[in-house]
């Protein structure tokens, strides 16, 4: 693994803000990247609340999908065509004993937290990506 990510926070934010139509509505902000990791801030937007003020699961799922998508780009570059092959939501504090993935699948976890209530339970999302070097962007 390289010491430096292949992309910058600014490049990923540009991708997210201007080229990723599926994520624009959520106003995610890329705050940090390291090789294999991407931190995004998820602003509270009332239009995504369920009745009773509960944040809709679509926000968590999209944030997890975006964070994993961008984290992979820190290792493989902006042109990487990897796609989600499986996502699963579990409302737990953490994942333990994750199985070792096959060579063409990559598993990751996304942990949510709230700076105001760090001990409050938030969902943990598992994400599996199909890594296919035979697929090229634009094909």
N, C-alpha and C positions, 0 to 999 in steps of 0.2 A: 504494500500500500504506500502511496506517495505521502510526503509530508504536507503538501499543499493541495487544496482542492483545485480541480481543473477549471472551475468557474468562480466568479466573484458574487458577492451579495447583490451588487448592482446588476450584473447580467441576469441573475435569476429573477430579480424583481422586474426587470424589463420584460422578460419572458412571461412572467405571471400577469403583469399589468396590461400588456399590449398584444400578446400572442396566444394567450390561453383563455379563450372565450368562456369555457366552462367554469372558470374560477373567478372571473372579473367581479361578479355580483357580490362576492364575499369580502372583497377589499383586504385580502391577506397581505401581510407585510413580512418580507424576508428580513430577519434580524441577525442571523449568524450562519456561517457555513464552515465546516471542517471536512476533511475527506470522509465521505460516507455518512455525513450528518447535515441536516438543514433544520434550522429553527425558524418557525414562522409565528407571527403574532396574529391572533384571530380576534378582530374587534367585535364587540357585541353590537349586532344590528337587529333591532326589534322586529323587522319584517321576517326574521327567521325563527322567531319564538313560536312555540306551540301554545295553545290555550293554557293559561295559568303561569305564563312567563318562563316556561321550560325551554331551553335551547333545543331546537330541532336536531334530530339525529343526522340530518343531511349536512349540517354544519360540521359535525365531528367526522363524518365519513369523507367529506370533500377535503377537509383540512388534513386528514391522515393520508389520503390519496396524493394530495399536492406535496406534502412534506416528504413522502417516500419518493415520489417522482423527482423532486428537486435533489434529494439526497443522492440518488443514483447518478444524477448529472454531475455531482461534485467529483465522482470517480470516473465517469465515462464521457463527460463532455456534453455540451449543449445539444449536439446532434444525435444523442443516443435515442433510439426508437423504442426502448423498453415500454411494455404496457402492463397494466394490472391484470393478473390472472385470477386473483382471489382476494377478497377482503372479508374480514369477520370482526364483528364488534362484540366485546364482552365488557360489561360494566363491573370491572374489577380494579384493584389498585395496581397490580403488576402482573406480568407474565413470567412464569418460571419454567425451567427445563424445556425450552423450545427445542424441537428436533433439528438436527443438522439437515439442511436442504440438499436436494440433488443439485448437480452442477449447473443445470439450466434454469433453476428456480431460485429466487432469493426471497427470503422471509425477513420481515422487519416489524418492529413494534413502534407504535406512536403512543406516548403517554401525554395526557392533557393535565394541566394544573391551572389553578387560579391564584394569582399573586396575593389577592386579598384573603383567601381561605386555603392555604396550602395543604391543610389536612382533610379538606372535604373530598369525598370520593368523586372521581371523574372517570370517564371511560378509558379503557386501554383498547387500542385497535391493532389488530394483526393484519399485515399486508403481505401478499405473495406476488412477486413479479416474475414474468417470463422474460428471461434475458436471451435474446436471439440475435447473434452476430450476423446471421444471414439476411436479416431485414435491414434495409437502409432507408433513411429518410426520403420521402418523396416517391417511394415505390408502392 
